Amino acid sequence: MAKTKRSNKPAGTASGSRRRFLNSAAVMGGAAALAALPGCGDSAPPSSNAVSAPGAAAGPSVTLRMQAANPSGDFFFALVQDYARIVSDLSGG
């Protein structure tokens, strides 16, 4: 009876390299997404004449409209109005 030579590699070697490729692609994609966030890619220190007041360099205002399923006298409608007021106060209008 002839002996066959066995390989020391596991049976799933191709899937191992595939897993390694997918893992590294996911890490690189996450790093690219993180670098795309505003302020994450800036390596320059902030300038000394930068305005630090919140909303000083605000862009055009955005108006969000919401449709409510509750009538205007309802408790939940009042909660939504309070939420809108808080957001408006925190964002400077």
Helices and strands as residue ranges (DSSP letters): H 13-35, H 75-91
